Amino acid sequence: MENPYKTLGVPSDASQEAIHGAFRTLAKQCHPDTHPNSATAEGEFKALSNADDMLSDPNRRDRYDCGGAAEPVAESASAKAAGLARMRRKKVLDTTMFALSAAVGAIGILRCVY
């Protein structure tokens, strides 16, 4: 993928408004509907759309700015399984902590009553 900042003609520290404004201006100029017989207009418009999509998403923009991949890397099956196991352990821990805090709260109430 080409540099999205270069594609839109904005600096790397541009605000979201500046990025979207540049996209709208350039998109009007090369939209396939305004150039129906041009094969390059569609490609340019797709490149502009991809650049705007990437820079409009804060997570993808941060990854790109940090030198990482613009697109998320596909997870392997073992990585997905490990992530699911981690989520299950967290859910069990959260449930246990909630039950413990409820028990401690009940003991506190009983101490106040008696």
Phi and psi restraints in degrees (range 20) as a CNS / XPLOR table:
assign (resid 1 and name C) (resid 2 and name N)
       (resid 2 and name CA) (resid 2 and name C) 1.0 -71.6 20.0 2
assign (resid 2 and name N) (resid 2 and name CA)
       (resid 2 and name C) (resid 3 and name N) 1.0 160.2 20.0 2
assign (resid 2 and name C) (resid 3 and name N)
       (resid 3 and name CA) (resid 3 and name C) 1.0 -57.8 20.0 2
assign (resid 3 and name N) (resid 3 and name CA)
       (resid 3 and name C) (resid 4 and name N) 1.0 117.7 20.0 2
assign (resid 3 and name C) (resid 4 and name N)
       (resid 4 and name CA) (resid 4 and name C) 1.0 -66.3 20.0 2
assign (resid 4 and name N) (resid 4 and name CA)
       (resid 4 and name C) (resid 5 and name N) 1.0 -30.2 20.0 2
assign (resid 4 and name C) (resid 5 and name N)
       (resid 5 and name CA) (resid 5 and name C) 1.0 -65.6 20.0 2
assign (resid 5 and name N) (resid 5 and name CA)
       (resid 5 and name C) (resid 6 and name N) 1.0 -41.0 20.0 2
assign (resid 5 and name C) (resid 6 and name N)
       (resid 6 and name CA) (resid 6 and name C) 1.0 -67.9 20.0 2
assign (resid 6 and name N) (resid 6 and name CA)
       (resid 6 and name C) (resid 7 and name N) 1.0 -39.1 20.0 2
assign (resid 6 and name C) (resid 7 and name N)
       (resid 7 and name CA) (resid 7 and name C) 1.0 -60.5 20.0 2
assign (resid 7 and name N) (resid 7 and name CA)
       (resid 7 and name C) (resid 8 and name N) 1.0 -41.8 20.0 2
assign (resid 7 and name C) (resid 8 and name N)
       (resid 8 and name CA) (resid 8 and name C) 1.0 -88.6 20.0 2
assign (resid 8 and name N) (resid 8 and name CA)
       (resid 8 and name C) (resid 9 and name N) 1.0 -11.5 20.0 2
assign (resid 8 and name C) (resid 9 and name N)
       (resid 9 and name CA) (resid 9 and name C) 1.0 72.5 20.0 2
assign (resid 9 and name N) (resid 9 and name CA)
       (resid 9 and name C) (resid 10 and name N) 1.0 35.7 20.0 2
assign (resid 9 and name C) (resid 10 and name N)
       (resid 10 and name CA) (resid 10 and name C) 1.0 -122.3 20.0 2
assign (resid 10 and name N) (resid 10 and name CA)
       (resid 10 and name C) (resid 11 and name N) 1.0 155.2 20.0 2
assign (resid 10 and name C) (resid 11 and name N)
       (resid 11 and name CA) (resid 11 and name C) 1.0 -72.9 20.0 2
assign (resid 11 and name N) (resid 11 and name CA)
       (resid 11 and name C) (resid 12 and name N) 1.0 162.2 20.0 2
assign (resid 11 and name C) (resid 12 and name N)
       (resid 12 and name CA) (resid 12 and name C) 1.0 -69.0 20.0 2
assign (resid 12 and name N) (resid 12 and name CA)
       (resid 12 and name C) (resid 13 and name N) 1.0 -15.7 20.0 2
assign (resid 12 and name C) (resid 13 and name N)
       (resid 13 and name CA) (resid 13 and name C) 1.0 -102.2 20.0 2
assign (resid 13 and name N) (resid 13 and name CA)
       (resid 13 and name C) (resid 14 and name N) 1.0 19.6 20.0 2
assign (resid 13 and name C) (resid 14 and name N)
       (resid 14 and name CA) (resid 14 and name C) 1.0 -66.8 20.0 2
assign (resid 14 and name N) (resid 14 and name CA)
       (resid 14 and name C) (resid 15 and name N) 1.0 147.6 20.0 2
assign (resid 14 and name C) (resid 15 and name N)
       (resid 15 and name CA) (resid 15 and name C) 1.0 -76.7 20.0 2
assign (resid 15 and name N) (resid 15 and name CA)
       (resid 15 and name C) (resid 16 and name N) 1.0 166.5 20.0 2
assign (resid 15 and name C) (resid 16 and name N)
       (resid 16 and name CA) (resid 16 and name C) 1.0 -60.6 20.0 2
assign (resid 16 and name N) (resid 16 and name CA)
       (resid 16 and name C) (resid 17 and name N) 1.0 -37.9 20.0 2
assign (resid 16 and name C) (resid 17 and name N)
       (resid 17 and name CA) (resid 17 and name C) 1.0 -64.6 20.0 2
assign (resid 17 and name N) (resid 17 and name CA)
       (resid 17 and name C) (resid 18 and name N) 1.0 -42.2 20.0 2
assign (resid 17 and name C) (resid 18 and name N)
       (resid 18 and name CA) (resid 18 and name C) 1.0 -65.8 20.0 2
assign (resid 18 and name N) (resid 18 and name CA)
       (resid 18 and name C) (resid 19 and name N) 1.0 -40.0 20.0 2
assign (resid 18 and name C) (resid 19 and name N)
       (resid 19 and name CA) (resid 19 and name C) 1.0 -63.7 20.0 2
assign (resid 19 and name N) (resid 19 and name CA)
       (resid 19 and name C) (resid 20 and name N) 1.0 -47.4 20.0 2
assign (resid 19 and name C) (resid 20 and name N)
       (resid 20 and name CA) (resid 20 and name C) 1.0 -68.3 20.0 2
assign (resid 20 and name N) (resid 20 and name CA)
       (resid 20 and name C) (resid 21 and name N) 1.0 -36.1 20.0 2
assign (resid 20 and name C) (resid 21 and name N)
       (resid 21 and name CA) (resid 21 and name C) 1.0 -64.3 20.0 2
assign (resid 21 and name N) (resid 21 and name CA)
       (resid 21 and name C) (resid 22 and name N) 1.0 -42.8 20.0 2
assign (resid 21 and name C) (resid 22 and name N)
       (resid 22 and name CA) (resid 22 and name C) 1.0 -63.6 20.0 2
assign (resid 22 and name N) (resid 22 and name CA)
       (resid 22 and name C) (resid 23 and name N) 1.0 -40.5 20.0 2
assign (resid 22 and name C) (resid 23 and name N)
       (resid 23 and name CA) (resid 23 and name C) 1.0 -61.2 20.0 2
assign (resid 23 and name N) (resid 23 and name CA)
       (resid 23 and name C) (resid 24 and name N) 1.0 -47.0 20.0 2
assign (resid 23 and name C) (resid 24 and name N)
       (resid 24 and name CA) (resid 24 and name C) 1.0 -61.9 20.0 2
assign (resid 24 and name N) (resid 24 and name CA)
       (resid 24 and name C) (resid 25 and name N) 1.0 -42.6 20.0 2
assign (resid 24 and name C) (resid 25 and name N)
       (resid 25 and name CA) (resid 25 and name C) 1.0 -63.0 20.0 2
assign (resid 25 and name N) (resid 25 and name CA)
       (resid 25 and name C) (resid 26 and name N) 1.0 -48.9 20.0 2
assign (resid 25 and name C) (resid 26 and name N)
       (resid 26 and name CA) (resid 26 and name C) 1.0 -69.4 20.0 2
assign (resid 26 and name N) (resid 26 and name CA)
       (resid 26 and name C) (resid 27 and name N) 1.0 -34.9 20.0 2
assign (resid 26 and name C) (resid 27 and name N)
       (resid 27 and name CA) (resid 27 and name C) 1.0 -65.2 20.0 2
assign (resid 27 and name N) (resid 27 and name CA)
       (resid 27 and name C) (resid 28 and name N) 1.0 -36.2 20.0 2
assign (resid 27 and name C) (resid 28 and name N)
       (resid 28 and name CA) (resid 28 and name C) 1.0 -65.3 20.0 2
assign (resid 28 and name N) (resid 28 and name CA)
       (resid 28 and name C) (resid 29 and name N) 1.0 -35.4 20.0 2
assign (resid 28 and name C) (resid 29 and name N)
       (resid 29 and name CA) (resid 29 and name C) 1.0 -71.9 20.0 2
assign (resid 29 and name N) (resid 29 and name CA)
       (resid 29 and name C) (resid 30 and name N) 1.0 -34.8 20.0 2
assign (resid 29 and name C) (resid 30 and name N)
       (resid 30 and name CA) (resid 30 and name C) 1.0 -121.0 20.0 2
assign (resid 30 and name N) (resid 30 and name CA)
       (resid 30 and name C) (resid 31 and name N) 1.0 22.7 20.0 2
assign (resid 30 and name C) (resid 31 and name N)
       (resid 31 and name CA) (resid 31 and name C) 1.0 -64.8 20.0 2
assign (resid 31 and name N) (resid 31 and name CA)
       (resid 31 and name C) (resid 32 and name N) 1.0 136.4 20.0 2
assign (resid 31 and name C) (resid 32 and name N)
       (resid 32 and name CA) (resid 32 and name C) 1.0 -58.0 20.0 2
assign (resid 32 and name N) (resid 32 and name CA)
       (resid 32 and name C) (resid 33 and name N) 1.0 -27.3 20.0 2
assign (resid 32 and name C) (resid 33 and name N)
       (resid 33 and name CA) (resid 33 and name C) 1.0 -70.4 20.0 2
assign (resid 33 and name N) (resid 33 and name CA)
       (resid 33 and name C) (resid 34 and name N) 1.0 -29.2 20.0 2
assign (resid 33 and name C) (resid 34 and name N)
       (resid 34 and name CA) (resid 34 and name C) 1.0 -84.2 20.0 2
assign (resid 34 and name N) (resid 34 and name CA)
       (resid 34 and name C) (resid 35 and name N) 1.0 -18.3 20.0 2
assign (resid 34 and name C) (resid 35 and name N)
       (resid 35 and name CA) (resid 35 and name C) 1.0 -129.2 20.0 2
assign (resid 35 and name N) (resid 35 and name CA)
       (resid 35 and name C) (resid 36 and name N) 1.0 72.0 20.0 2
assign (resid 35 and name C) (resid 36 and name N)
       (resid 36 and name CA) (resid 36 and name C) 1.0 -64.6 20.0 2
assign (resid 36 and name N) (resid 36 and name CA)
       (resid 36 and name C) (resid 37 and name N) 1.0 -25.8 20.0 2
assign (resid 36 and name C) (resid 37 and name N)
       (resid 37 and name CA) (resid 37 and name C) 1.0 -100.4 20.0 2
assign (resid 37 and name N) (resid 37 and name CA)
       (resid 37 and name C) (resid 38 and name N) 1.0 7.1 20.0 2
assign (resid 37 and name C) (resid 38 and name N)
       (resid 38 and name CA) (resid 38 and name C) 1.0 -98.4 20.0 2
assign (resid 38 and name N) (resid 38 and name CA)
       (resid 38 and name C) (resid 39 and name N) 1.0 122.7 20.0 2
assign (resid 38 and name C) (resid 39 and name N)
       (resid 39 and name CA) (resid 39 and name C) 1.0 -75.9 20.0 2
assign (resid 39 and name N) (resid 39 and name CA)
       (resid 39 and name C) (resid 40 and name N) 1.0 -28.2 20.0 2
assign (resid 39 and name C) (resid 40 and name N)
       (resid 40 and name CA) (resid 40 and name C) 1.0 -77.6 20.0 2
assign (resid 40 and name N) (resid 40 and name CA)
       (resid 40 and name C) (resid 41 and name N) 1.0 -25.9 20.0 2
assign (resid 40 and name C) (resid 41 and name N)
       (resid 41 and name CA) (resid 41 and name C) 1.0 -61.5 20.0 2
assign (resid 41 and name N) (resid 41 and name CA)
       (resid 41 and name C) (resid 42 and name N) 1.0 -41.7 20.0 2
assign (resid 41 and name C) (resid 42 and name N)
       (resid 42 and name CA) (resid 42 and name C) 1.0 -64.8 20.0 2
assign (resid 42 and name N) (resid 42 and name CA)
       (resid 42 and name C) (resid 43 and name N) 1.0 -42.8 20.0 2
assign (resid 42 and name C) (resid 43 and name N)
       (resid 43 and name CA) (resid 43 and name C) 1.0 -64.3 20.0 2
assign (resid 43 and name N) (resid 43 and name CA)
       (resid 43 and name C) (resid 44 and name N) 1.0 -42.4 20.0 2
assign (resid 43 and name C) (resid 44 and name N)
       (resid 44 and name CA) (resid 44 and name C) 1.0 -63.5 20.0 2
assign (resid 44 and name N) (resid 44 and name CA)
       (resid 44 and name C) (resid 45 and name N) 1.0 -42.3 20.0 2
assign (resid 44 and name C) (resid 45 and name N)
       (resid 45 and name CA) (resid 45 and name C) 1.0 -64.1 20.0 2
assign (resid 45 and name N) (resid 45 and name CA)
       (resid 45 and name C) (resid 46 and name N) 1.0 -40.2 20.0 2
assign (resid 45 and name C) (resid 46 and name N)
       (resid 46 and name CA) (resid 46 and name C) 1.0 -64.2 20.0 2
assign (resid 46 and name N) (resid 46 and name CA)
       (resid 46 and name C) (resid 47 and name N) 1.0 -41.1 20.0 2
assign (resid 46 and name C) (resid 47 and name N)
       (resid 47 and name CA) (resid 47 and name C) 1.0 -63.2 20.0 2
assign (resid 47 and name N) (resid 47 and name CA)
       (resid 47 and name C) (resid 48 and name N) 1.0 -42.2 20.0 2
assign (resid 47 and name C) (resid 48 and name N)
       (resid 48 and name CA) (resid 48 and name C) 1.0 -63.5 20.0 2
assign (resid 48 and name N) (resid 48 and name CA)
       (resid 48 and name C) (resid 49 and name N) 1.0 -43.8 20.0 2
assign (resid 48 and name C) (resid 49 and name N)
       (resid 49 and name CA) (resid 49 and name C) 1.0 -62.8 20.0 2
assign (resid 49 and name N) (resid 49 and name CA)
       (resid 49 and name C) (resid 50 and name N) 1.0 -43.1 20.0 2
assign (resid 49 and name C) (resid 50 and name N)
       (resid 50 and name CA) (resid 50 and name C) 1.0 -64.0 20.0 2
assign (resid 50 and name N) (resid 50 and name CA)
       (resid 50 and name C) (resid 51 and name N) 1.0 -41.3 20.0 2
assign (resid 50 and name C) (resid 51 and name N)
       (resid 51 and name CA) (resid 51 and name C) 1.0 -64.3 20.0 2
assign (resid 51 and name N) (resid 51 and name CA)
       (resid 51 and name C) (resid 52 and name N) 1.0 -44.0 20.0 2
assign (resid 51 and name C) (resid 52 and name N)
       (resid 52 and name CA) (resid 52 and name C) 1.0 -65.4 20.0 2
assign (resid 52 and name N) (resid 52 and name CA)
       (resid 52 and name C) (resid 53 and name N) 1.0 -40.8 20.0 2
assign (resid 52 and name C) (resid 53 and name N)
       (resid 53 and name CA) (resid 53 and name C) 1.0 -61.0 20.0 2
assign (resid 53 and name N) (resid 53 and name CA)
       (resid 53 and name C) (resid 54 and name N) 1.0 -44.0 20.0 2
assign (resid 53 and name C) (resid 54 and name N)
       (resid 54 and name CA) (resid 54 and name C) 1.0 -68.6 20.0 2
assign (resid 54 and name N) (resid 54 and name CA)
       (resid 54 and name C) (resid 55 and name N) 1.0 -43.3 20.0 2
assign (resid 54 and name C) (resid 55 and name N)
       (resid 55 and name CA) (resid 55 and name C) 1.0 -77.6 20.0 2
assign (resid 55 and name N) (resid 55 and name CA)
       (resid 55 and name C) (resid 56 and name N) 1.0 -18.3 20.0 2
assign (resid 55 and name C) (resid 56 and name N)
       (resid 56 and name CA) (resid 56 and name C) 1.0 -79.3 20.0 2
assign (resid 56 and name N) (resid 56 and name CA)
       (resid 56 and name C) (resid 57 and name N) 1.0 -22.9 20.0 2
assign (resid 56 and name C) (resid 57 and name N)
       (resid 57 and name CA) (resid 57 and name C) 1.0 -91.1 20.0 2
assign (resid 57 and name N) (resid 57 and name CA)
       (resid 57 and name C) (resid 58 and name N) 1.0 113.2 20.0 2
assign (resid 57 and name C) (resid 58 and name N)
       (resid 58 and name CA) (resid 58 and name C) 1.0 -56.9 20.0 2
assign (resid 58 and name N) (resid 58 and name CA)
       (resid 58 and name C) (resid 59 and name N) 1.0 -37.8 20.0 2
assign (resid 58 and name C) (resid 59 and name N)
       (resid 59 and name CA) (resid 59 and name C) 1.0 -66.8 20.0 2
assign (resid 59 and name N) (resid 59 and name CA)
       (resid 59 and name C) (resid 60 and name N) 1.0 -46.9 20.0 2
assign (resid 59 and name C) (resid 60 and name N)
       (resid 60 and name CA) (resid 60 and name C) 1.0 -66.0 20.0 2
assign (resid 60 and name N) (resid 60 and name CA)
       (resid 60 and name C) (resid 61 and name N) 1.0 -37.5 20.0 2
assign (resid 60 and name C) (resid 61 and name N)
       (resid 61 and name CA) (resid 61 and name C) 1.0 -65.1 20.0 2
assign (resid 61 and name N) (resid 61 and name CA)
       (resid 61 and name C) (resid 62 and name N) 1.0 -43.8 20.0 2
assign (resid 61 and name C) (resid 62 and name N)
       (resid 62 and name CA) (resid 62 and name C) 1.0 -60.9 20.0 2
assign (resid 62 and name N) (resid 62 and name CA)
       (resid 62 and name C) (resid 63 and name N) 1.0 -44.2 20.0 2
assign (resid 62 and name C) (resid 63 and name N)
       (resid 63 and name CA) (resid 63 and name C) 1.0 -60.3 20.0 2
assign (resid 63 and name N) (resid 63 and name CA)
       (resid 63 and name C) (resid 64 and name N) 1.0 -42.7 20.0 2
assign (resid 63 and name C) (resid 64 and name N)
       (resid 64 and name CA) (resid 64 and name C) 1.0 -65.8 20.0 2
assign (resid 64 and name N) (resid 64 and name CA)
       (resid 64 and name C) (resid 65 and name N) 1.0 -44.8 20.0 2
assign (resid 64 and name C) (resid 65 and name N)
       (resid 65 and name CA) (resid 65 and name C) 1.0 -63.8 20.0 2
assign (resid 65 and name N) (resid 65 and name CA)
       (resid 65 and name C) (resid 66 and name N) 1.0 -30.4 20.0 2
assign (resid 65 and name C) (resid 66 and name N)
       (resid 66 and name CA) (resid 66 and name C) 1.0 -84.2 20.0 2
assign (resid 66 and name N) (resid 66 and name CA)
       (resid 66 and name C) (resid 67 and name N) 1.0 3.2 20.0 2
assign (resid 66 and name C) (resid 67 and name N)
       (resid 67 and name CA) (resid 67 and name C) 1.0 88.6 20.0 2
assign (resid 67 and name N) (resid 67 and name CA)
       (resid 67 and name C) (resid 68 and name N) 1.0 6.4 20.0 2
assign (resid 67 and name C) (resid 68 and name N)
       (resid 68 and name CA) (resid 68 and name C) 1.0 -85.2 20.0 2
assign (resid 68 and name N) (resid 68 and name CA)
       (resid 68 and name C) (resid 69 and name N) 1.0 -176.0 20.0 2
assign (resid 68 and name C) (resid 69 and name N)
       (resid 69 and name CA) (resid 69 and name C) 1.0 -71.7 20.0 2
assign (resid 69 and name N) (resid 69 and name CA)
       (resid 69 and name C) (resid 70 and name N) 1.0 141.2 20.0 2
assign (resid 69 and name C) (resid 70 and name N)
       (resid 70 and name CA) (resid 70 and name C) 1.0 -72.2 20.0 2
assign (resid 70 and name N) (resid 70 and name CA)
       (resid 70 and name C) (resid 71 and name N) 1.0 -31.3 20.0 2
assign (resid 70 and name C) (resid 71 and name N)
       (resid 71 and name CA) (resid 71 and name C) 1.0 -103.4 20.0 2
assign (resid 71 and name N) (resid 71 and name CA)
       (resid 71 and name C) (resid 72 and name N) 1.0 143.5 20.0 2
assign (resid 71 and name C) (resid 72 and name N)
       (resid 72 and name CA) (resid 72 and name C) 1.0 -63.6 20.0 2
assign (resid 72 and name N) (resid 72 and name CA)
       (resid 72 and name C) (resid 73 and name N) 1.0 143.3 20.0 2
assign (resid 72 and name C) (resid 73 and name N)
       (resid 73 and name CA) (resid 73 and name C) 1.0 -81.0 20.0 2
assign (resid 73 and name N) (resid 73 and name CA)
       (resid 73 and name C) (resid 74 and name N) 1.0 136.3 20.0 2
assign (resid 73 and name C) (resid 74 and name N)
       (resid 74 and name CA) (resid 74 and name C) 1.0 -65.0 20.0 2
assign (resid 74 and name N) (resid 74 and name CA)
       (resid 74 and name C) (resid 75 and name N) 1.0 137.5 20.0 2
assign (resid 74 and name C) (resid 75 and name N)
       (resid 75 and name CA) (resid 75 and name C) 1.0 -83.6 20.0 2
assign (resid 75 and name N) (resid 75 and name CA)
       (resid 75 and name C) (resid 76 and name N) 1.0 146.0 20.0 2
assign (resid 75 and name C) (resid 76 and name N)
       (resid 76 and name CA) (resid 76 and name C) 1.0 -78.7 20.0 2
assign (resid 76 and name N) (resid 76 and name CA)
       (resid 76 and name C) (resid 77 and name N) 1.0 166.3 20.0 2
assign (resid 76 and name C) (resid 77 and name N)
       (resid 77 and name CA) (resid 77 and name C) 1.0 -62.5 20.0 2
assign (resid 77 and name N) (resid 77 and name CA)
       (resid 77 and name C) (resid 78 and name N) 1.0 -38.9 20.0 2
assign (resid 77 and name C) (resid 78 and name N)
       (resid 78 and name CA) (resid 78 and name C) 1.0 -68.7 20.0 2
assign (resid 78 and name N) (resid 78 and name CA)
       (resid 78 and name C) (resid 79 and name N) 1.0 -34.6 20.0 2
assign (resid 78 and name C) (resid 79 and name N)
       (resid 79 and name CA) (resid 79 and name C) 1.0 -67.8 20.0 2
assign (resid 79 and name N) (resid 79 and name CA)
       (resid 79 and name C) (resid 80 and name N) 1.0 -39.2 20.0 2
assign (resid 79 and name C) (resid 80 and name N)
       (resid 80 and name CA) (resid 80 and name C) 1.0 -64.7 20.0 2
assign (resid 80 and name N) (resid 80 and name CA)
       (resid 80 and name C) (resid 81 and name N) 1.0 -42.9 20.0 2
assign (resid 80 and name C) (resid 81 and name N)
       (resid 81 and name CA) (resid 81 and name C) 1.0 -63.2 20.0 2
assign (resid 81 and name N) (resid 81 and name CA)
       (resid 81 and name C) (resid 82 and name N) 1.0 -41.1 20.0 2
assign (resid 81 and name C) (resid 82 and name N)
       (resid 82 and name CA) (resid 82 and name C) 1.0 -65.1 20.0 2
assign (resid 82 and name N) (resid 82 and name CA)
       (resid 82 and name C) (resid 83 and name N) 1.0 -39.5 20.0 2
assign (resid 82 and name C) (resid 83 and name N)
       (resid 83 and name CA) (resid 83 and name C) 1.0 -64.1 20.0 2
assign (resid 83 and name N) (resid 83 and name CA)
       (resid 83 and name C) (resid 84 and name N) 1.0 -41.8 20.0 2
assign (resid 83 and name C) (resid 84 and name N)
       (resid 84 and name CA) (resid 84 and name C) 1.0 -64.7 20.0 2
assign (resid 84 and name N) (resid 84 and name CA)
       (resid 84 and name C) (resid 85 and name N) 1.0 -40.9 20.0 2
assign (resid 84 and name C) (resid 85 and name N)
       (resid 85 and name CA) (resid 85 and name C) 1.0 -63.8 20.0 2
assign (resid 85 and name N) (resid 85 and name CA)
       (resid 85 and name C) (resid 86 and name N) 1.0 -39.6 20.0 2
assign (resid 85 and name C) (resid 86 and name N)
       (resid 86 and name CA) (resid 86 and name C) 1.0 -64.2 20.0 2
assign (resid 86 and name N) (resid 86 and name CA)
       (resid 86 and name C) (resid 87 and name N) 1.0 -40.1 20.0 2
assign (resid 86 and name C) (resid 87 and name N)
       (resid 87 and name CA) (resid 87 and name C) 1.0 -66.0 20.0 2
assign (resid 87 and name N) (resid 87 and name CA)
       (resid 87 and name C) (resid 88 and name N) 1.0 -39.5 20.0 2
assign (resid 87 and name C) (resid 88 and name N)
       (resid 88 and name CA) (resid 88 and name C) 1.0 -64.6 20.0 2
assign (resid 88 and name N) (resid 88 and name CA)
       (resid 88 and name C) (resid 89 and name N) 1.0 -43.7 20.0 2
assign (resid 88 and name C) (resid 89 and name N)
       (resid 89 and name CA) (resid 89 and name C) 1.0 -61.7 20.0 2
assign (resid 89 and name N) (resid 89 and name CA)
       (resid 89 and name C) (resid 90 and name N) 1.0 -40.8 20.0 2
assign (resid 89 and name C) (resid 90 and name N)
       (resid 90 and name CA) (resid 90 and name C) 1.0 -64.2 20.0 2
assign (resid 90 and name N) (resid 90 and name CA)
       (resid 90 and name C) (resid 91 and name N) 1.0 -40.6 20.0 2
assign (resid 90 and name C) (resid 91 and name N)
       (resid 91 and name CA) (resid 91 and name C) 1.0 -64.6 20.0 2
assign (resid 91 and name N) (resid 91 and name CA)
       (resid 91 and name C) (resid 92 and name N) 1.0 -42.2 20.0 2
assign (resid 91 and name C) (resid 92 and name N)
       (resid 92 and name CA) (resid 92 and name C) 1.0 -63.4 20.0 2
assign (resid 92 and name N) (resid 92 and name CA)
       (resid 92 and name C) (resid 93 and name N) 1.0 -43.2 20.0 2
assign (resid 92 and name C) (resid 93 and name N)
       (resid 93 and name CA) (resid 93 and name C) 1.0 -64.2 20.0 2
assign (resid 93 and name N) (resid 93 and name CA)
       (resid 93 and name C) (resid 94 and name N) 1.0 -43.6 20.0 2
assign (resid 93 and name C) (resid 94 and name N)
       (resid 94 and name CA) (resid 94 and name C) 1.0 -61.2 20.0 2
assign (resid 94 and name N) (resid 94 and name CA)
       (resid 94 and name C) (resid 95 and name N) 1.0 -43.0 20.0 2
assign (resid 94 and name C) (resid 95 and name N)
       (resid 95 and name CA) (resid 95 and name C) 1.0 -64.0 20.0 2
assign (resid 95 and name N) (resid 95 and name CA)
       (resid 95 and name C) (resid 96 and name N) 1.0 -42.1 20.0 2
assign (resid 95 and name C) (resid 96 and name N)
       (resid 96 and name CA) (resid 96 and name C) 1.0 -64.1 20.0 2
assign (resid 96 and name N) (resid 96 and name CA)
       (resid 96 and name C) (resid 97 and name N) 1.0 -43.8 20.0 2
assign (resid 96 and name C) (resid 97 and name N)
       (resid 97 and name CA) (resid 97 and name C) 1.0 -64.1 20.0 2
assign (resid 97 and name N) (resid 97 and name CA)
       (resid 97 and name C) (resid 98 and name N) 1.0 -38.3 20.0 2
assign (resid 97 and name C) (resid 98 and name N)
       (resid 98 and name CA) (resid 98 and name C) 1.0 -64.1 20.0 2
assign (resid 98 and name N) (resid 98 and name CA)
       (resid 98 and name C) (resid 99 and name N) 1.0 -44.4 20.0 2
assign (resid 98 and name C) (resid 99 and name N)
       (resid 99 and name CA) (resid 99 and name C) 1.0 -63.3 20.0 2
assign (resid 99 and name N) (resid 99 and name CA)
       (resid 99 and name C) (resid 100 and name N) 1.0 -41.3 20.0 2
assign (resid 99 and name C) (resid 100 and name N)
       (resid 100 and name CA) (resid 100 and name C) 1.0 -64.8 20.0 2
assign (resid 100 and name N) (resid 100 and name CA)
       (resid 100 and name C) (resid 101 and name N) 1.0 -42.0 20.0 2
assign (resid 100 and name C) (resid 101 and name N)
       (resid 101 and name CA) (resid 101 and name C) 1.0 -67.3 20.0 2
assign (resid 101 and name N) (resid 101 and name CA)
       (resid 101 and name C) (resid 102 and name N) 1.0 -34.5 20.0 2
assign (resid 101 and name C) (resid 102 and name N)
       (resid 102 and name CA) (resid 102 and name C) 1.0 -66.1 20.0 2
assign (resid 102 and name N) (resid 102 and name CA)
       (resid 102 and name C) (resid 103 and name N) 1.0 -40.5 20.0 2
assign (resid 102 and name C) (resid 103 and name N)
       (resid 103 and name CA) (resid 103 and name C) 1.0 -65.7 20.0 2
assign (resid 103 and name N) (resid 103 and name CA)
       (resid 103 and name C) (resid 104 and name N) 1.0 -42.9 20.0 2
assign (resid 103 and name C) (resid 104 and name N)
       (resid 104 and name CA) (resid 104 and name C) 1.0 -63.9 20.0 2
assign (resid 104 and name N) (resid 104 and name CA)
       (resid 104 and name C) (resid 105 and name N) 1.0 -39.5 20.0 2
assign (resid 104 and name C) (resid 105 and name N)
       (resid 105 and name CA) (resid 105 and name C) 1.0 -63.2 20.0 2
assign (resid 105 and name N) (resid 105 and name CA)
       (resid 105 and name C) (resid 106 and name N) 1.0 -41.5 20.0 2
assign (resid 105 and name C) (resid 106 and name N)
       (resid 106 and name CA) (resid 106 and name C) 1.0 -65.7 20.0 2
assign (resid 106 and name N) (resid 106 and name CA)
       (resid 106 and name C) (resid 107 and name N) 1.0 -39.1 20.0 2
assign (resid 106 and name C) (resid 107 and name N)
       (resid 107 and name CA) (resid 107 and name C) 1.0 -65.1 20.0 2
assign (resid 107 and name N) (resid 107 and name CA)
       (resid 107 and name C) (resid 108 and name N) 1.0 -39.2 20.0 2
assign (resid 107 and name C) (resid 108 and name N)
       (resid 108 and name CA) (resid 108 and name C) 1.0 -63.3 20.0 2
assign (resid 108 and name N) (resid 108 and name CA)
       (resid 108 and name C) (resid 109 and name N) 1.0 -40.3 20.0 2
assign (resid 108 and name C) (resid 109 and name N)
       (resid 109 and name CA) (resid 109 and name C) 1.0 -65.9 20.0 2
assign (resid 109 and name N) (resid 109 and name CA)
       (resid 109 and name C) (resid 110 and name N) 1.0 -43.2 20.0 2
assign (resid 109 and name C) (resid 110 and name N)
       (resid 110 and name CA) (resid 110 and name C) 1.0 -63.2 20.0 2
assign (resid 110 and name N) (resid 110 and name CA)
       (resid 110 and name C) (resid 111 and name N) 1.0 -38.0 20.0 2
assign (resid 110 and name C) (resid 111 and name N)
       (resid 111 and name CA) (resid 111 and name C) 1.0 -63.8 20.0 2
assign (resid 111 and name N) (resid 111 and name CA)
       (resid 111 and name C) (resid 112 and name N) 1.0 -35.9 20.0 2
assign (resid 111 and name C) (resid 112 and name N)
       (resid 112 and name CA) (resid 112 and name C) 1.0 -71.5 20.0 2
assign (resid 112 and name N) (resid 112 and name CA)
       (resid 112 and name C) (resid 113 and name N) 1.0 -34.2 20.0 2
assign (resid 112 and name C) (resid 113 and name N)
       (resid 113 and name CA) (resid 113 and name C) 1.0 -75.0 20.0 2
assign (resid 113 and name N) (resid 113 and name CA)
       (resid 113 and name C) (resid 114 and name N) 1.0 -41.3 20.0 2
